[in-house]
């Protein structure tokens, strides 16, 4: 699980929330997923394949 680091800004490319931009806030190594916070009240887990580094 070295694809993304906590604090890194990512864009979601998977089927759920496609195009949204958020921040990696947790790595769940047991499940192989990253918790991405999109807003103050919205966050979800994604695999590395569902994310890409966001650059503006």
Rosetta blueprint (number, residue, H / E / L):
1 X L
2 X L
3 X L
4 X L
5 X L
6 X L
7 X L
8 X L
9 X E
10 X E
11 X E
12 X E
13 X L
14 X L
15 X L
16 X L
17 X L
18 X L
19 X L
20 X L
21 X E
22 X E
23 X E
24 X E
25 X E
26 X E
27 X E
28 X E
29 X L
30 X L
31 X L
32 X L
33 X E
34 X E
35 X E
36 X E
37 X E
38 X L
39 X L
40 X L
41 X L
42 X L
43 X E
44 X E
45 X E
46 X E
47 X L
48 X H
49 X H
50 X H
51 X E
52 X E
53 X E
54 X L
55 X L
56 X L
